[in-house]
Amino acid sequence: MSLKTLKIKNLDIKPEKGDAFPYETDPDLPKLHTCLIANAKRGGSKTTSIINLMERLPYDRIFIVSPTYHSNLNLMKRLKKHSIEDVYEDPNDISCLDDIVDKINAERDLLEKYLEDIHKWKELQKFLNNQNELFSIPDELLMDFFSNGAFQKPVWKYGLENGNELKPKKPCMAILFDDCMNSGVFTKGIKKLNSMVIYMRHLGQLKDGGALGCSFIFAVQSYKSLHGGLSKTIRNQMTAMMLMKTKNEKELDEIAEEVAGEVSKETFMKVYNEAIKEKFDFLFIDLHKKDHHPSMFRRNFNEFLIIPEN
């Protein structure tokens, strides 16, 4: 039986302008922002692999929640865009979540202040370029910009888009949770963490629209856990996954069901087995791949796994 259709006028859905992944990355890298889960047993090289990816992504500020930060210090130092003030080594202290949100909002406030200041600066320039208006310059403009015997133009620390001072680059931020299973952020703080992940693209909302957003990166030893692991909420928000070698068939089945919607379970297992040939290999699954990427699956980061039927 073939179905007939009848078109209804003026009820087409009009998508909102803008991109759910607004931060530009190199052509072969994933989109941002991301909710990335790296799953591997202890010693499976998940932190090393994550750092290799993060140092290639255009992050301006990185927050790290990890009780093993100093154990991995040489590795963590490769993340040039983080400072010790943004490292939280006690994941049982759930106040770190509020502190990170406050810092994201502080970045938002700085961006909005810069935009206000640059508009004031342009107003000041109009006075300075008009000899007849020199003595009419408002005191607040003089106080805002005159320092050390000269007028100081506002400077945005993250640079400008195409050199346009009215289009400052938004800071690109990420939070890395490493070795935090069974800690406070995954137990008593899980409601707060869930909320942060759900609204990850909307953190640091701007008063004129849009937001800074933030990536979430989780390095865990188990994809599912009865207590103190990744919640279903976080797993549902996942945009990418790094799956290292595992002998846990039940866990593989669960992952295949949750992330392999575009292929059959049998095909997923073939892709997985192809990806983990060597000791520290992993299957990288990109659930929101770029249009020009030939596959959502990769062996490590540098080899696409292309399914013949696709």
Backbone hydrogen bonds in HBPLUS format (Angstrom, degrees):
<---DONOR---> <-ACCEPTOR-->    atom                        ^
c    i                          cat <-CA-CA->   ^        H-A-AA   ^      H-
h    n   atom  resd res      DA  || num        DHA   H-A  angle D-A-AA Bond
n    s   type  num  typ     dist DA aas  dist angle  dist       angle   num
A0029-LEU N   A0026-ASP O   2.93 MM   3  5.42 162.4  1.96 124.3 130.2     1
A0216-PHE N   A0034-THR O   2.90 MM 182  6.33 156.3  1.96 157.0 164.5     2
A0239-THR N   A0035-CYS O   2.89 MM 204  5.22 164.2  1.91 136.4 141.4     3
A0240-ALA N   A0035-CYS O   3.38 MM 205  6.42 156.2  2.44 141.6 136.7     4
A0036-LEU N   A0216-PHE O   2.85 MM 180  6.31 146.6  1.96 160.5 166.8     5
A0218-PHE N   A0036-LEU O   2.82 MM 182  6.21 166.2  1.84 164.0 167.6     6
A0037-ILE N   A0240-ALA O   3.11 MM 203  6.54 156.4  2.17 142.5 146.9     7
A0242-MET N   A0037-ILE O   2.82 MM 205  6.23 157.8  1.87 149.5 153.6     8
A0038-ALA N   A0218-PHE O   2.74 MM 180  6.04 170.2  1.75 173.7 175.5     9
A0220-VAL N   A0038-ALA O   2.90 MM 182  6.21 166.3  1.92 171.4 175.8    10
A0039-ASN N   A0242-MET O   2.81 MM 203  6.15 162.5  1.84 172.6 175.5    11
A0244-MET N   A0039-ASN O   3.01 MM 205  6.17 173.7  2.02 172.0 173.6    12
A0040-ALA N   A0220-VAL O   3.09 MM 180  6.56 160.5  2.12 155.5 160.8    13
A0044-GLY N   A0041-LYS O   2.96 MM   3  5.38 132.0  2.19 147.0 143.1    14
A0049-SER N   A0045-SER O   3.08 MM   4  6.23 160.5  2.11 146.2 151.5    15
A0050-ILE N   A0046-LYS O   2.91 MM   4  6.11 157.4  1.97 148.8 155.2    16
A0051-ILE N   A0047-THR O   2.95 MM   4  6.15 167.1  1.96 155.6 158.3    17
A0052-ASN N   A0048-THR O   3.07 MM   4  6.29 155.4  2.13 145.5 152.2    18
A0053-LEU N   A0049-SER O   3.17 MM   4  6.49 144.9  2.30 142.7 151.3    19
A0053-LEU N   A0050-ILE O   3.03 MM   3  5.19 123.0  2.37  98.5 112.9    20
A0054-MET N   A0050-ILE O   2.81 MM   4  6.09 170.4  1.82 161.9 164.4    21
A0055-GLU N   A0051-ILE O   2.99 MM   4  6.00 160.7  2.03 152.6 155.6    22
A0056-ARG N   A0053-LEU O   3.01 MM   3  5.41 153.9  2.08 111.3 119.8    23
A0057-LEU N   A0054-MET O   3.14 MM   3  5.16 150.8  2.23 101.0 109.7    24
A0059-TYR N   A0057-LEU O   2.80 MM   2  5.72 141.4  1.94 101.0  93.8    25
A0060-ASP N   A0172-CYS O   2.63 MM 112  5.14 165.5  1.65 146.8 152.0    26
A0061-ARG N   A0172-CYS O   3.24 MM 111  6.56 150.6  2.33 150.8 151.3    27
A0174-ALA N   A0061-ARG O   3.14 MM 113  6.69 143.9  2.27 151.2 161.1    28
A0062-ILE N   A0081-LYS O   2.94 MM  19  5.89 134.3  2.15 148.7 149.4    29
A0063-PHE N   A0174-ALA O   2.85 MM 111  6.22 168.3  1.86 160.3 162.8    30
A0176-LEU N   A0063-PHE O   2.81 MM 113  6.22 163.9  1.84 159.7 162.8    31
A0064-ILE N   A0086-ASP O   2.98 MM  22  6.38 164.5  2.00 155.7 160.1    32
A0088-TYR N   A0064-ILE O   2.75 MM  24  6.11 161.9  1.78 166.5 171.5    33
A0065-VAL N   A0176-LEU O   2.80 MM 111  6.08 174.4  1.80 169.1 170.4    34
A0178-ASP N   A0065-VAL O   3.04 MM 113  6.39 161.0  2.07 155.3 161.3    35
A0066-SER N   A0088-TYR O   2.91 MM  22  6.26 145.5  2.03 145.6 156.8    36
A0071-SER N   A0068-THR O   3.12 MM   3  5.09 123.1  2.46  95.5 110.7    37
A0072-ASN N   A0068-THR O   3.07 MM   4  6.34 140.2  2.23 149.7 159.8    38
A0072-ASN N   A0069-TYR O   3.14 MM   3  5.31 131.4  2.39  98.2 110.7    39
A0073-LEU N   A0070-HIS O   3.35 MM   3  4.54 157.5  2.40  99.4  96.6    40
A0075-LEU N   A0072-ASN O   3.00 MM   3  5.37 120.5  2.36 108.6 123.6    41
A0076-MET N   A0072-ASN O   2.83 MM   4  6.03 163.1  1.86 159.2 165.1    42
A0077-LYS N   A0073-LEU O   2.88 MM   4  6.01 147.8  1.98 152.5 160.1    43
A0078-ARG N   A0075-LEU O   3.11 MM   3  5.68 155.9  2.17 111.4 118.7    44
A0079-LEU N   A0076-MET O   2.93 MM   3  5.66 162.8  1.96 121.2 126.5    45
A0080-LYS N   A0078-ARG O   3.07 MM   2  5.63 118.5  2.47 108.4  91.9    46
A0086-ASP N   A0083-SER O   2.90 MM   3  5.53 159.0  1.95 119.0 125.8    47
A0087-VAL N   A0084-ILE O   3.20 MM   3  5.18 159.1  2.25 110.3 109.4    48
A0093-ASP N   A0090-ASP O   3.01 MM   3  5.71 162.6  2.04 121.2 126.3    49
A0185-VAL N   A0091-PRO O   2.98 MM  94  5.81 137.2  2.16 153.4 165.6    50
A0096-CYS N   A0093-ASP O   3.24 MM   3  6.31 171.9  2.24 126.0 127.8    51
A0097-LEU N   A0094-ILE O   3.13 MM   3  5.82 152.6  2.21 116.1 121.3    52
A0099-ASP N   A0095-SER O   2.98 MM   4  6.23 156.7  2.03 150.5 158.0    53
A0100-ILE N   A0096-CYS O   2.96 MM   4  6.13 153.0  2.03 144.9 150.6    54
A0101-VAL N   A0097-LEU O   3.10 MM   4  6.38 163.4  2.13 148.7 153.0    55
A0102-ASP N   A0098-ASP O   2.88 MM   4  6.11 156.4  1.93 147.9 154.7    56
A0103-LYS N   A0099-ASP O   3.00 MM   4  6.27 148.2  2.10 142.0 150.3    57
A0104-ILE N   A0100-ILE O   2.91 MM   4  6.24 151.7  1.99 151.4 159.5    58
A0105-ASN N   A0101-VAL O   2.93 MM   4  6.20 160.6  1.97 151.7 156.8    59
A0106-ALA N   A0102-ASP O   2.86 MM   4  6.08 140.2  2.02 138.0 149.8    60
A0107-GLU N   A0103-LYS O   3.01 MM   4  6.29 146.6  2.12 141.1 148.7    61
A0108-ARG N   A0104-ILE O   3.05 MM   4  6.42 151.8  2.13 143.2 151.2    62
A0109-ASP N   A0105-ASN O   2.86 MM   4  6.18 153.7  1.93 145.9 152.8    63
A0110-LEU N   A0106-ALA O   2.97 MM   4  6.23 153.3  2.05 145.4 152.0    64
A0111-LEU N   A0107-GLU O   3.03 MM   4  6.29 155.0  2.09 147.2 153.6    65
A0112-GLU N   A0108-ARG O   2.99 MM   4  6.29 162.4  2.02 153.9 158.2    66
A0113-LYS N   A0109-ASP O   2.88 MM   4  6.05 149.7  1.97 144.4 153.3    67
A0114-TYR N   A0110-LEU O   2.91 MM   4  6.12 156.2  1.97 145.3 151.7    68
A0115-LEU N   A0111-LEU O   3.08 MM   4  6.41 160.3  2.12 148.9 153.5    69
A0116-GLU N   A0112-GLU O   3.03 MM   4  6.29 155.1  2.10 143.4 150.0    70
A0117-ASP N   A0113-LYS O   2.78 MM   4  6.02 160.1  1.82 153.2 159.3    71
A0118-ILE N   A0114-TYR O   2.80 MM   4  6.05 157.1  1.85 156.6 162.2    72
A0119-HIS N   A0115-LEU O   3.23 MM   4  6.37 150.8  2.32 139.8 146.6    73
A0120-LYS N   A0116-GLU O   3.06 MM   4  6.36 153.4  2.14 145.5 153.1    74
A0121-TRP N   A0117-ASP O   2.78 MM   4  6.02 150.4  1.87 147.6 156.8    75
A0122-LYS N   A0118-ILE O   3.06 MM   4  6.26 153.2  2.13 140.1 145.8    76
A0123-GLU N   A0119-HIS O   3.10 MM   4  6.37 147.7  2.21 139.2 148.1    77
A0124-LEU N   A0120-LYS O   2.86 MM   4  6.20 151.9  1.94 148.7 156.6    78
A0125-GLN N   A0121-TRP O   2.94 MM   4  6.27 152.5  2.01 148.4 155.7    79
A0126-LYS N   A0122-LYS O   3.25 MM   4  6.55 144.1  2.39 139.6 147.5    80
A0127-PHE N   A0123-GLU O   3.40 MM   4  6.85 151.8  2.49 144.4 150.7    81
A0127-PHE N   A0124-LEU O   3.06 MM   3  5.25 118.0  2.46  99.8 114.4    82
A0128-LEU N   A0124-LEU O   2.97 MM   4  6.32 162.8  2.00 155.2 160.1    83
A0129-ASN N   A0125-GLN O   2.91 MM   4  6.00 142.5  2.05 144.4 153.3    84
A0130-ASN N   A0127-PHE O   3.12 MM   3  5.30 156.9  2.17 105.4 112.6    85
A0133-GLU N   A0130-ASN O   2.81 MM   3  5.40 155.6  1.87 118.7 126.9    86
A0134-LEU N   A0131-GLN O   3.47 MM   3  5.46 166.9  2.49 102.2 105.9    87
A0136-SER N   A0133-GLU O   2.83 MM   3  5.09 159.6  1.87 115.4 120.9    88
A0141-LEU N   A0138-PRO O   3.09 MM   3  5.55 130.8  2.34 109.4 120.9    89
A0142-LEU N   A0138-PRO O   3.38 MM   4  6.80 158.4  2.43 150.6 156.3    90
A0143-MET N   A0139-ASP O   2.86 MM   4  6.14 161.2  1.89 156.0 161.7    91
A0144-ASP N   A0140-GLU O   2.86 MM   4  5.93 147.5  1.97 140.4 149.2    92
A0145-PHE N   A0141-LEU O   3.21 MM   4  6.29 152.6  2.29 146.7 151.3    93
A0146-PHE N   A0142-LEU O   2.88 MM   4  5.36 151.2  1.97 146.8 151.7    94
A0152-GLN N   A0145-PHE O   2.67 MM   7  5.20 163.1  1.70 151.6 155.9    95
A0147-SER N   A0150-ALA O   2.80 MM   3  5.53 170.0  1.81 162.5 159.4    96
A0150-ALA N   A0147-SER O   3.08 MM   3  5.53 155.6  2.14 113.2 120.4    97
A0159-GLY N   A0156-TRP O   3.23 MM   3  5.68 167.3  2.25 116.8 119.8    98
A0169-LYS N   A0159-GLY O   3.01 MM  10  5.82 175.2  2.01 140.5 142.1    99
A0161-GLU N   A0167-LYS O   2.88 MM   6  5.61 167.1  1.89 163.4 167.3   100
A0164-ASN N   A0161-GLU O   2.96 MM   3  5.64 169.3  1.97 124.0 127.4   101
A0167-LYS N   A0164-ASN O   2.87 MM   3  5.33 162.3  1.90 117.2 122.3   102
A0215-SER N   A0173-MET O   2.97 MM  42  6.35 166.1  1.99 139.3 141.7   103
A0175-ILE N   A0215-SER O   2.86 MM  40  6.17 146.5  1.97 142.3 151.5   104
A0217-ILE N   A0175-ILE O   2.88 MM  42  6.10 157.8  1.93 172.6 171.2   105
A0177-PHE N   A0217-ILE O   2.80 MM  40  6.13 169.8  1.81 172.0 175.7   106
A0219-ALA N   A0177-PHE O   2.87 MM  42  6.18 167.7  1.88 173.3 171.8   107
A0179-ASP N   A0219-ALA O   3.43 MM  40  6.36 157.1  2.49 149.6 154.9   108
A0183-SER N   A0180-CYS O   3.07 MM   3  5.46 150.0  2.16 138.6 136.9   109
A0182-ASN N   A0228-GLY O   2.57 MM  46  3.81 158.5  1.62 129.4 132.9   110
A0186-PHE N   A0183-SER O   3.11 MM   3  5.59 140.2  2.27 110.0 120.4   111
A0187-THR N   A0184-GLY O   3.10 MM   3  4.96 153.4  2.18  99.0 107.3   112
A0189-GLY N   A0184-GLY O   2.78 MM   5  5.77 149.7  1.87 173.0 162.8   113
A0190-ILE N   A0187-THR O   3.20 MM   3  5.25 168.9  2.21 111.4 112.8   114
A0193-LEU N   A0189-GLY O   2.99 MM   4  6.24 163.2  2.02 154.9 160.4   115
A0194-ASN N   A0190-ILE O   2.75 MM   4  5.85 163.2  1.78 150.5 155.2   116
A0195-SER N   A0191-LYS O   3.05 MM   4  6.22 162.1  2.08 144.7 149.3   117
A0196-MET N   A0192-LYS O   3.00 MM   4  6.29 156.3  2.06 148.9 155.4   118
A0197-VAL N   A0193-LEU O   2.98 MM   4  6.25 159.4  2.02 154.5 159.5   119
A0198-ILE N   A0194-ASN O   2.90 MM   4  6.14 164.4  1.92 156.6 161.0   120
A0199-TYR N   A0195-SER O   3.07 MM   4  6.23 157.7  2.12 147.8 153.2   121
A0200-MET N   A0197-VAL O   3.17 MM   3  4.83 160.6  2.21 108.8 107.1   122
A0202-HIS N   A0199-TYR O   2.76 MM   3  5.07 145.5  1.87 112.1 123.9   123
A0214-CYS N   A0200-MET O   2.83 MM  14  5.36 132.5  2.05 135.3 149.5   124
A0213-GLY N   A0203-LEU O   2.81 MM  10  4.65 169.2  1.82 155.2 151.4   125
A0212-LEU N   A0204-GLY O   3.12 MM   8  5.19 148.5  2.23 116.8 125.3   126
A0206-LEU N   A0210-GLY O   2.88 MM   4  5.53 173.9  1.89 138.0 140.2   127
A0209-GLY N   A0206-LEU O   3.06 MM   3  5.22 160.7  2.09 114.4 115.8   128
A0235-ARG N   A0231-SER O   3.03 MM   4  6.37 165.3  2.06 151.6 155.9   129
A0236-ASN N   A0232-LYS O   2.84 MM   4  6.00 150.7  1.93 147.1 154.9   130
A0237-GLN N   A0234-ILE O   3.05 MM   3  5.17 136.9  2.24  99.8 112.1   131
A0238-MET N   A0235-ARG O   3.22 MM   3  5.22 159.8  2.27 103.2 109.2   132
A0287-LEU N   A0239-THR O   2.87 MM  48  5.17 141.0  2.02 141.0 151.2   133
A0241-MET N   A0285-ILE O   2.84 MM  44  5.05 148.6  1.94 141.5 150.4   134
A0285-ILE N   A0241-MET O   2.79 MM  44  5.05 164.4  1.81 150.9 156.4   135
A0243-LEU N   A0283-LEU O   2.81 MM  40  5.03 173.5  1.81 149.7 151.4   136
A0283-LEU N   A0243-LEU O   2.84 MM  40  5.03 165.5  1.87 141.9 140.9   137
A0252-LEU N   A0248-ASN O   3.07 MM   4  6.41 156.7  2.13 149.1 156.0   138
A0253-ASP N   A0249-GLU O   2.92 MM   4  6.16 156.1  1.98 147.9 154.0   139
A0254-GLU N   A0250-LYS O   3.02 MM   4  6.31 156.8  2.07 147.7 153.6   140
A0255-ILE N   A0251-GLU O   2.95 MM   4  6.22 159.6  1.99 152.6 157.8   141
A0256-ALA N   A0252-LEU O   2.87 MM   4  6.02 161.3  1.90 150.5 156.2   142
A0257-GLU N   A0253-ASP O   3.00 MM   4  6.24 151.6  2.08 146.6 153.7   143
A0258-GLU N   A0254-GLU O   3.07 MM   4  6.28 150.4  2.17 143.7 151.5   144
A0259-VAL N   A0255-ILE O   2.91 MM   4  5.91 161.3  1.94 161.7 163.8   145
A0260-ALA N   A0256-ALA O   3.22 MM   4  5.21 140.7  2.38 127.8 133.2   146
A0263-VAL N   A0260-ALA O   3.22 MM   3  5.56 158.2  2.27 110.9 117.3   147
A0268-PHE N   A0264-SER O   2.92 MM   4  6.20 157.7  1.97 149.9 156.8   148
A0269-MET N   A0265-LYS O   3.01 MM   4  6.27 156.9  2.06 150.2 154.9   149
A0270-LYS N   A0266-GLU O   3.14 MM   4  6.45 149.3  2.24 142.0 150.2   150
A0271-VAL N   A0267-THR O   2.95 MM   4  6.25 159.5  2.00 154.0 159.1   151
A0272-TYR N   A0268-PHE O   2.87 MM   4  6.11 160.6  1.90 151.9 157.7   152
A0273-ASN N   A0269-MET O   2.95 MM   4  6.09 167.6  1.96 148.2 151.2   153
A0274-GLU N   A0270-LYS O   3.02 MM   4  6.16 144.8  2.14 141.6 151.3   154
A0275-ALA N   A0271-VAL O   3.02 MM   4  6.21 138.6  2.20 142.5 153.5   155
A0275-ALA N   A0272-TYR O   3.04 MM   3  5.13 126.7  2.34  96.6 110.8   156
A0276-ILE N   A0272-TYR O   3.24 MM   4  6.50 142.9  2.39 152.6 160.7   157
A0281-ASP N   A0278-GLU O   3.25 MM   3  5.33 167.8  2.27 110.4 113.2   158
A0300-ASN N   A0282-PHE O   2.84 MM  18  5.22 167.3  1.86 161.2 161.4   159
A0284-PHE N   A0298-ARG O   2.92 MM  14  5.00 170.3  1.93 145.3 148.3   160
A0298-ARG N   A0284-PHE O   2.89 MM  14  5.00 137.4  2.07 144.1 152.6   161
A0286-ASP N   A0296-MET O   2.77 MM  10  4.87 168.5  1.78 148.8 153.0   162
A0293-HIS N   A0290-LYS O   3.02 MM   3  5.44 158.3  2.07 114.7 121.7   163
A0305-LEU N   A0297-PHE O   2.91 MM   8  5.33 172.7  1.91 129.7 129.9   164
A0299-ARG N   A0303-GLU O   2.66 MM   4  5.15 157.4  1.71 158.4 163.3   165
A0310-ASN N   A0307-ILE O   2.89 MM   3  5.47 150.6  1.98 119.2 128.7   166
